[in-house]
Amino acid sequence: MMLADFQKSKRKAFIPFVVAGYPSLKDSEKVIDILVKEGADLIELGVPFTDALADGPVIQNASEKAARENITLNDVLELSQTLRKKYPSLGLVLFSYFNPIFKMGLDVFSKKSKIGGLDAVLCVDLPPEESILYREILKKNDIGTVFLASPTTIEKRLTLIEEASSEFIYYVSRTGVTGTRSELSPTLEKELKKLRSQVKKPLAVGFGISNGKQTVQVAPFVDGIVVGSAFVKLTQDPDLDRVLNQVGVLAREIKLACGTHHLYEILSL
């Protein structure tokens, strides 16, 4: 189930991000099980990378630790295959930097992505201008593409991003890196309204959204909500039972906000 299904629905897609292999592959799978149980529509599987420049300290730390445990792109694709068998209708999007993909080789990566049951790939540091071959090879194996737009994206480039994104556009809610924020950008609503008028493809928003209140604020203007650092931060706790409980509580809060945000709109009139 990808975001096009949510363009016609009042409900918004709940998209948690997980660093695959943190704190271990087995534990990250258990975290994903809880997220799916609590209503995740798509899962972003983050490939550990030691130079994760787009990510804030929480995800950087988790990614570096997983990389030091030798969690590779191959491992993440095997996890994806396991998840696809368990959850046939779950959306699976790989979040990666280009280096691991390039090292594996585009053709091999595309074939393994199909075997792994991936729906799409978000390659965070690959500019759409340089992605033609990448997109062609992924398309051969029915793997979709997602690209990033941000508050600094000019309209001409936004057209290119929309063309390159076969599944949805991921809007970065503020300049800078990922991480939880106590408040969203005061200009975000205006930015999302403008973006919605400029593109037809489905939209997801992330970077800094960490609770139900913030989800309610942005949900009217997008089709999906990505929450990453807030979940990754919870997995730092060494007590796995406590982690799973806290992840479940936060997931329920955000899932509720994804489905009932329109009620908040009505009540605030």
C-alpha positions in Angstrom: 0.0 0.0 0.0 1.7 3.2 -1.2 0.6 6.8 -0.7 -1.6 7.1 -3.8 -4.2 5.2 -1.8 -4.3 7.9 0.8 -4.8 10.8 -1.6 -8.5 9.9 -1.7 -8.8 9.2 2.0 -9.3 11.3 5.1 -6.8 9.0 6.8 -3.1 9.7 6.4 -0.4 7.1 6.1 1.6 6.4 9.2 5.3 5.9 8.2 7.7 5.0 10.9 11.5 5.0 10.2 13.7 2.3 11.7 17.5 1.9 11.6 17.7 -1.7 10.5 20.1 -3.6 12.7 19.8 -1.3 15.7 20.2 -2.3 18.4 20.4 -5.7 16.5 18.6 -7.2 13.5 16.5 -9.4 15.7 15.5 -6.4 17.9 14.8 -4.1 15.1 12.4 -6.7 13.6 10.6 -6.9 17.0 10.3 -3.1 16.9 8.8 -3.3 13.4 6.4 -6.0 14.6 5.1 -3.6 17.2 4.8 -0.7 14.7 2.8 -2.9 12.3 0.6 -4.1 15.1 -0.2 -0.5 16.0 -1.1 0.4 12.4 2.0 1.4 10.5 1.1 1.7 6.8 4.6 1.9 5.4 8.0 1.2 7.1 11.1 3.1 6.1 14.0 0.7 6.5 17.2 2.7 7.1 20.5 1.2 5.9 23.2 1.8 8.5 25.8 4.3 7.1 28.8 5.8 8.9 28.6 9.2 7.3 24.8 9.9 7.6 25.0 13.6 6.9 21.3 14.2 6.5 20.6 12.7 9.9 20.7 14.2 13.3 22.7 12.8 16.3 20.0 10.2 17.3 19.9 8.4 14.0 23.6 9.0 13.3 24.5 7.3 16.5 22.2 4.3 15.9 23.4 4.0 12.3 27.1 4.1 13.3 26.5 1.5 16.0 24.7 -0.8 13.5 27.4 -0.3 10.9 30.1 -1.2 13.5 28.2 -4.5 14.1 28.7 -5.1 10.3 25.0 -4.7 9.4 25.1 -4.4 5.6 22.8 -3.5 2.8 22.5 -7.3 2.1 21.3 -7.8 5.7 18.7 -5.0 5.4 17.4 -6.6 2.1 17.1 -10.0 3.9 15.2 -8.3 6.7 12.9 -6.7 4.1 12.3 -10.2 2.5 11.3 -11.5 6.0 8.9 -8.6 6.5 7.3 -9.0 3.1 6.6 -12.7 3.9 5.1 -11.7 7.3 3.2 -8.6 6.1 2.2 -9.0 2.4 0.3 -5.6 2.3 2.8 -3.5 4.2 4.6 -0.8 2.3 8.4 -1.1 2.4 10.7 1.7 1.5 14.4 1.5 1.7 16.2 4.6 3.0 19.8 4.6 2.0 22.8 6.7 1.0 24.1 6.0 -2.5 27.5 4.5 -1.5 26.2 1.1 -0.3 24.0 0.8 -3.5 26.9 1.8 -5.8 29.2 -0.7 -4.0 26.6 -3.5 -4.6 26.1 -2.5 -8.2 22.8 -1.1 -9.5 21.7 -4.2 -11.4 22.4 -6.5 -8.4 20.7 -4.1 -6.0 17.6 -3.8 -8.2 17.3 -7.6 -8.4 17.8 -8.1 -4.7 15.3 -5.3 -3.9 12.7 -7.2 -5.9 13.5 -10.4 -4.1 13.4 -8.4 -0.8 9.9 -7.3 -1.6 10.7 -3.6 -1.6 8.1 -1.1 -3.0 10.5 1.8 -3.4 13.9 3.3 -2.6 14.7 6.7 -1.2 18.4 7.4 -1.9 18.9 10.5 0.2 22.1 11.9 -1.4 21.4 11.1 -5.0 20.3 14.2 -6.9 17.4 13.6 -9.3 19.5 15.2 -12.0 21.9 12.3 -11.8 19.4 9.5 -11.3 18.3 8.6 -14.8 20.2 5.3 -15.0 19.3 4.4 -11.4 15.6 4.9 -12.0 15.7 2.9 -15.3 17.4 0.0 -13.6 15.0 0.0 -10.6 12.0 0.3 -12.9 13.0 -3.0 -14.7 12.3 -4.8 -11.4 9.2 -2.7 -10.5 10.9 -0.8 -7.7 9.6 2.7 -7.2 11.6 5.8 -6.4 11.2 8.6 -3.8 13.1 11.9 -3.8 13.4 14.7 -1.3 12.1 18.3 -1.6 12.8 21.0 1.0 11.9 24.6 2.0 14.8 25.7 -0.3 13.7 23.8 -3.4 12.9 26.1 -6.3 9.9 25.5 -8.5 11.9 24.4 -11.6 13.7 21.8 -9.5 10.5 20.6 -7.9 9.2 19.7 -11.3 12.2 17.4 -11.8 11.8 15.9 -8.3 8.1 15.1 -9.1 9.1 13.5 -12.4 11.8 11.4 -10.7 9.6 10.3 -7.8 7.4 7.4 -9.0 5.7 6.8 -5.6 5.7 10.0 -3.6 7.6 13.1 -2.8 9.2 13.3 0.7 9.1 16.9 2.0 11.7 17.8 4.6 9.9 19.9 7.1 12.8 22.2 7.8 16.3 22.9 6.7 19.0 20.9 8.6 19.1 17.3 9.7 16.6 14.9 11.2 15.7 15.0 14.8 12.8 15.5 17.2 11.6 19.1 17.6 9.5 20.6 20.3 7.9 22.9 17.7 7.4 22.7 14.0 8.6 25.4 11.7 6.1 28.3 11.8 6.2 28.5 8.0 5.5 24.8 7.5 1.8 25.1 6.9 2.2 27.8 4.3 5.0 25.8 2.6 2.9 22.6 2.4 -0.1 24.5 1.0 2.0 25.9 -1.7 3.7 22.6 -2.4 0.3 20.9 -2.6 -0.8 23.4 -5.3 2.4 22.7 -7.3 2.5 18.9 -7.5 0.1 16.1 -8.2 2.1 13.2 -6.8 1.4 12.1 -3.2 3.3 13.9 -0.5 4.8 12.7 2.8 6.4 15.0 5.3 9.1 14.2 7.9 12.2 15.5 9.7 11.2 16.7 13.2 7.7 15.3 13.6 7.6 13.3 16.8 4.1 13.2 18.4 0.4 13.2 17.8 0.0 17.0 18.2 2.5 17.7 15.4 0.9 15.1 13.2 -2.4 16.8 13.6 -0.8 20.1 12.5 0.6 18.8 9.2 -1.9 16.0 8.3 -4.4 18.2 6.5 -1.8 19.1 3.8 -0.1 15.8 3.1 -0.8 12.1 2.5 1.7 10.6 4.8 3.6 11.3 8.1 7.1 10.1 8.6 8.4 9.7 12.2 11.9 8.6 12.7 14.1 10.1 15.4 11.4 9.8 18.1 11.2 6.0 17.5 15.0 5.5 17.2 15.5 7.4 20.4 13.2 5.0 22.3 15.3 2.1 21.1 18.4 3.4 22.9 16.9 2.0 26.1 18.7 -1.3 26.9 15.5 -2.8 28.3 13.8 -4.3 25.2 10.5 -4.9 26.9 10.4 -1.2 27.9 11.4 -0.2 24.4 8.6 -2.2 22.8 6.0 -0.8 25.2 7.1 2.8 24.6 7.2 2.3 20.9 3.7 0.9 21.0 2.4 3.9 23.0 3.9 6.5 20.7 2.8 4.5 17.6 -0.8 4.5 18.9 -0.7 8.2 19.5 0.5 9.0 16.0 -1.7 6.5 14.3 -4.7 8.0 16.1 -3.7 11.5 14.9 -3.3 10.2 11.3 -6.9 9.1 11.3 -8.7 11.7 13.4 -6.9 14.9 12.5 -10.0 16.2 10.7 -11.9 16.0 13.9 -9.4 18.4 15.5 -9.9 20.7 12.5 -13.7 20.8 13.1 -13.3 21.3 16.9 -10.9 24.2 16.3 -13.4 26.1 14.1 
